[in-house]
Amino acid sequence: MITRFAVFEGHLKPGTTEAFRAAVTAQLVPLWRKFPGNNDVRVSFGCERDEGAPEFPLLLAISYPDRAALDQALTSPFRAQSRDVTAQIVAQYFEGRIHHHVTEAQEYKG
């Protein structure tokens, strides 16, 4: 399984935390769930961090069974839509940058 993370590094504009979270949940999550081939969509909103650590108001993780499924999702019309909606939400609530990372998971259960 591979997971593609979108890391929102920066900060939310003052007083916009709840509105940002509501916009992501209502407008973006439905689009992300439509990405073809995904196994799951995980949205994590930052709550606290170590002193001096960078701020991540949002971490998005979408998992796929393989690279072919990820590639299909990246070329889907739902991704194009989500990029447009993300740009609107970012302009309204977020100051920072978004970067993506693809990982291969290894699970070791207790």
trRosetta pair geometry for C-beta under 8 A, 3 or more apart (Angstrom, degrees):
i j d omega theta_ij theta_ji phi_ij phi_ji
1 39 6.6 -42 -138 12 120 159
1 63 5.5 11 175 -174 114 115
1 64 7.1 159 -158 79 69 38
1 65 6.2 -54 -107 -123 70 37
1 104 7.5 134 82 -154 49 58
1 105 5.1 -20 81 42 100 116
2 63 7.0 164 89 -150 37 67
2 64 5.6 -18 66 61 86 89
2 66 6.8 74 9 -138 110 20
2 67 6.4 48 14 -72 156 62
2 70 6.1 -48 88 -45 126 138
2 102 5.9 10 175 -177 117 96
2 103 6.6 164 -157 83 69 42
2 104 5.5 -39 -101 -96 79 61
2 105 7.3 179 -106 -1 26 83
3 61 5.1 0 -178 -169 123 98
3 62 6.8 155 -154 77 70 34
3 63 4.5 -34 -95 -93 85 78
3 64 7.6 161 -90 16 37 68
3 102 7.2 166 85 -152 42 52
3 103 5.1 -14 60 59 91 94
3 105 6.1 63 -8 -42 112 111
4 61 7.5 157 78 -150 41 50
4 62 5.5 -17 59 61 90 88
4 63 8.0 174 17 -87 63 32
4 64 7.4 26 -6 0 100 111
4 70 6.0 128 -35 -140 126 119
4 100 6.1 -2 -178 -171 96 109
4 101 7.3 164 -154 83 51 40
4 102 5.0 -21 -100 -99 75 77
4 103 8.0 172 -84 18 29 68
5 59 6.3 -23 -161 -170 107 89
5 60 6.6 145 -158 80 52 57
5 61 5.2 -17 -99 -96 77 75
5 100 6.5 160 83 -153 55 55
5 101 4.7 -7 54 57 107 90
5 102 7.7 -169 18 -78 72 29
5 103 6.8 33 -11 -2 110 110
6 58 7.6 -9 104 119 95 101
6 59 7.4 160 79 -159 56 41
6 60 4.1 5 48 53 101 112
6 98 5.8 -1 -176 -173 96 108
6 99 7.7 165 -152 85 53 28
6 100 5.5 -24 -98 -97 63 82
7 56 6.0 -58 -166 -132 86 120
7 59 5.9 -1 -111 -115 65 78
7 98 6.8 158 77 -154 49 55
7 99 5.3 -18 57 63 102 77
7 100 7.3 177 13 -87 79 28
7 101 6.7 33 -16 2 117 108
8 56 6.1 116 72 -161 66 67
8 57 5.3 -60 104 60 122 83
8 58 4.0 38 25 56 136 91
8 59 7.2 -131 22 -68 81 41
8 60 7.8 71 -21 -7 99 94
8 94 6.4 -71 -171 -149 123 146
8 96 6.4 97 172 84 69 131
8 98 5.4 -19 -101 -101 62 86
9 54 5.6 -6 -151 156 104 131
9 55 7.1 122 -160 79 55 57
9 56 5.8 -32 -96 -96 59 76
9 96 5.2 -156 99 169 51 128
9 97 5.6 -12 64 64 97 78
9 98 7.4 164 20 -94 73 31
9 99 6.7 0 5 15 120 100
10 55 6.5 -47 111 83 15 102
10 57 7.2 -43 75 3 68 110
10 94 6.1 96 85 178 127 89
10 95 5.2 -148 165 100 130 52
10 96 1.3 -131 -36 -62 141 133
10 97 6.2 128 -43 13 117 50
11 55 5.1 35 -80 93 80 151
11 57 6.7 115 -138 -43 32 119
11 94 7.6 168 93 -150 30 61
11 95 5.8 -12 64 62 74 93
11 96 6.3 127 11 -47 47 119
12 16 5.0 -146 166 76 109 99
12 17 5.4 125 88 -83 160 63
12 20 5.3 -103 -127 -21 131 159
12 57 5.1 114 -40 -108 99 155
12 93 5.5 -23 -146 165 90 90
12 94 5.9 -45 -105 -98 59 61
12 95 7.7 137 -126 19 12 77
13 16 4.7 46 69 7 85 137
13 92 8.0 -111 18 142 136 47
13 93 5.7 -132 21 -157 101 41
13 94 7.3 -104 -16 -62 83 16
13 95 6.4 96 -66 -17 77 105
16 19 5.0 -67 -160 53 69 111
16 20 5.2 76 138 -32 92 102
16 92 7.6 177 -155 134 145 81
16 93 4.5 -170 146 -136 140 91
17 20 5.9 -59 -149 34 24 111
17 21 6.4 18 158 -14 63 109
17 57 7.7 -142 -123 -146 81 117
18 21 5.8 -55 -146 39 32 110
18 22 6.2 32 155 -19 66 108
19 22 5.7 -55 -145 38 30 112
19 23 6.2 31 155 -20 65 107
19 93 6.4 -164 97 -98 99 128
20 23 5.9 -57 -148 36 28 110
20 24 6.4 26 156 -17 64 106
20 57 6.9 -19 129 159 152 136
20 58 7.9 -130 150 -47 117 122
20 89 7.0 106 -141 180 72 103
20 93 4.0 154 -90 170 102 156
20 94 6.8 105 -128 -56 132 89
21 24 5.8 -53 -146 36 31 110
21 25 6.2 27 157 -16 65 111
21 45 5.6 7 -108 -101 113 152
22 25 5.8 -59 -145 41 28 110
22 26 5.9 12 164 -7 66 116
23 26 6.2 -62 -135 46 24 100
23 27 5.4 -18 -179 18 65 122
23 28 7.4 53 134 -7 68 100
23 89 4.9 162 131 -122 133 115
23 92 7.5 149 -79 76 175 136
23 93 6.9 179 37 -15 145 147
24 27 7.0 -68 -117 53 13 84
24 28 4.9 -38 -155 37 56 124
24 29 6.6 74 146 -33 67 90
24 43 6.6 156 143 -161 123 143
24 45 7.9 155 63 -82 151 107
24 58 6.5 -169 -109 -115 161 144
24 89 6.6 111 -72 -172 69 159
25 28 7.6 7 -29 49 10 82
25 29 5.3 0 -148 -3 39 133
25 43 7.4 176 -90 97 71 162
26 29 7.5 55 -10 32 9 102
26 30 7.6 -10 172 -7 33 112
27 30 7.3 -81 -174 32 16 102
27 31 7.4 -1 151 -5 55 114
27 85 5.2 -165 150 -175 115 133
27 89 6.8 175 76 -63 138 127
28 31 5.7 -65 -155 41 41 109
28 32 5.9 37 155 -20 77 108
28 82 6.0 82 -142 -144 83 95
28 85 5.8 179 -84 112 79 128
28 86 6.5 73 -106 -77 127 78
28 89 7.0 -55 -43 -10 122 158
29 32 5.7 -55 -140 39 32 110
29 33 6.2 35 160 -23 66 106
29 41 6.8 143 -150 125 76 141
29 43 6.2 -68 -94 -30 107 148
30 33 5.9 -55 -148 34 29 113
30 34 6.9 27 153 -19 60 107
31 34 5.8 -62 -158 33 35 111
31 35 7.8 58 145 -44 62 80
31 78 5.3 169 -171 -173 80 92
31 81 5.5 -143 -137 99 134 112
31 82 4.3 168 125 -78 137 97
31 85 6.5 159 -4 31 158 147
32 35 5.9 -21 -167 -14 45 112
32 38 7.7 53 160 -43 72 174
32 41 4.8 122 126 -136 113 144
32 43 7.9 126 64 -63 159 109
32 60 6.9 -123 -123 -163 155 128
32 62 6.2 -137 -176 -82 106 128
32 78 7.8 157 -87 150 19 116
32 82 6.1 91 -66 -113 69 149
33 38 7.4 -131 -146 70 36 141
33 41 5.3 -102 -84 6 67 148
34 76 7.8 -165 123 139 87 143
34 78 4.3 -160 99 -121 109 154
35 38 4.8 69 83 -30 101 125
35 41 7.7 125 29 -78 114 117
35 62 6.2 28 57 -172 152 151
35 73 4.0 41 177 -146 107 112
35 76 6.0 158 -138 47 62 148
35 78 5.5 -148 -81 93 54 130
35 79 6.3 64 -110 -63 101 88
35 82 8.0 -28 -65 -13 103 149
36 69 7.3 -136 119 -160 77 77
36 72 5.2 -74 89 129 118 114
36 73 5.6 -159 57 -85 66 69
36 76 5.4 160 8 -83 102 143
36 78 7.6 145 -19 26 74 129
37 64 5.4 33 131 -137 104 105
37 65 7.0 -106 -179 21 95 92
37 68 7.9 -141 -143 107 160 70
37 69 3.2 -170 167 -160 140 100
37 70 7.3 -118 103 -48 133 31
37 72 5.3 95 -7 70 141 125
37 73 5.6 -117 53 -49 106 101
38 41 6.2 33 151 -55 147 85
38 62 5.2 -59 -130 -176 127 102
38 63 6.6 101 -164 70 77 49
38 64 5.9 -66 -111 -84 50 76
38 69 7.4 161 -67 155 36 117
38 73 6.3 78 -54 -95 92 144
39 63 4.4 -48 55 99 110 100
39 64 6.2 173 -6 -102 93 21
39 65 6.2 118 -54 -52 116 72
40 62 7.4 -165 94 -144 45 50
40 63 5.3 17 48 40 80 109
41 60 7.5 -24 -167 -166 85 90
41 61 7.5 153 -159 85 40 55
41 62 5.2 -7 -108 -105 72 84
42 60 7.4 151 84 -160 58 43
42 61 4.3 -7 59 61 104 102
42 62 7.7 -170 25 -73 66 40
42 63 7.9 40 -1 -14 104 100
43 58 7.0 -29 -164 -157 87 96
43 59 7.7 151 -159 81 40 54
43 60 5.8 -9 -107 -108 69 72
43 61 8.0 -161 -69 28 31 69
44 58 7.2 140 80 -157 55 47
44 59 4.4 -11 62 60 106 100
44 60 7.8 -164 27 -73 71 30
44 61 7.4 30 -2 0 106 105
45 57 6.7 -18 -155 172 73 61
45 58 6.0 -21 -108 -98 60 67
46 49 6.7 -14 -167 -44 115 109
46 55 6.5 130 130 -172 167 71
46 56 4.8 149 -68 86 132 65
46 57 5.0 -96 28 -114 116 26
46 58 7.0 -90 -9 -45 89 29
46 59 7.4 97 -57 -13 83 93
49 53 4.2 -127 159 75 116 125
49 54 7.6 -96 172 76 161 35
49 55 6.5 -154 14 -103 152 56
49 56 7.5 118 -76 25 138 83
50 53 4.3 89 60 -24 84 124
55 96 7.7 -127 83 -87 97 151
56 59 5.7 33 152 -54 129 95
57 94 6.7 -149 54 -116 146 105
57 96 7.9 159 12 22 110 148
62 73 7.2 -165 130 159 139 162
63 105 7.4 -12 -125 -12 123 139
64 67 7.7 113 102 -84 129 17
64 69 4.0 -178 -173 96 117 116
64 70 4.5 -170 41 -60 161 78
64 73 6.7 -133 -84 -5 135 137
65 69 5.4 83 44 1 80 151
66 69 5.4 102 58 8 67 99
66 70 7.4 -125 108 -1 39 91
67 70 5.4 -55 -150 38 39 114
67 71 6.2 40 154 -21 70 104
68 71 5.7 -52 -147 36 31 112
68 72 6.5 34 152 -21 63 104
69 72 5.6 -51 -150 34 33 113
69 73 6.5 34 152 -19 64 104
70 73 5.7 -56 -152 35 33 111
70 74 6.3 32 153 -22 67 107
70 102 7.1 65 -164 -127 162 127
71 74 5.7 -53 -146 34 33 113
71 75 6.7 13 160 -4 64 108
72 75 6.4 -72 -153 44 29 98
72 76 6.6 48 149 -51 65 100
73 76 5.5 -40 -151 1 36 122
73 78 7.8 -53 -157 70 72 109
73 79 6.2 111 156 -54 67 125
74 79 5.9 85 -145 -93 29 176
75 79 7.2 59 26 40 6 137
76 79 5.0 104 63 0 80 97
76 80 7.5 -142 103 -1 50 84
77 80 5.3 -50 -151 35 44 115
77 81 6.3 48 150 -20 70 102
78 81 5.5 -50 -148 37 35 114
78 82 6.2 35 153 -21 66 105
79 82 5.6 -54 -144 37 33 111
79 83 6.4 39 154 -24 65 100
80 83 5.8 -51 -153 29 31 113
80 84 6.9 29 151 -16 62 103
81 84 5.8 -59 -157 35 34 110
81 85 6.3 25 153 -12 70 108
82 85 5.7 -55 -142 42 36 108
82 86 5.8 42 155 -25 68 106
83 86 5.6 -51 -142 36 28 115
83 87 6.5 34 155 -24 61 103
84 87 5.8 -53 -154 30 29 113
84 88 6.9 28 150 -16 62 103
85 88 5.7 -54 -155 34 36 112
85 89 6.4 31 152 -15 69 107
86 89 5.8 -59 -146 41 32 107
86 90 5.9 34 157 -21 68 110
86 98 7.6 4 166 -42 132 172
87 90 5.8 -53 -141 38 27 112
87 91 6.3 30 158 -22 61 107
88 91 5.9 -56 -150 33 27 111
88 92 6.5 17 156 -13 62 111
89 92 5.9 -65 -151 40 31 108
89 93 6.0 -27 172 26 69 114
89 94 7.1 41 128 1 76 114
90 93 7.0 -85 -129 55 19 75
90 94 4.5 -60 -142 56 62 117
90 98 7.3 -82 -102 -30 142 125
91 94 8.0 1 -13 48 15 78
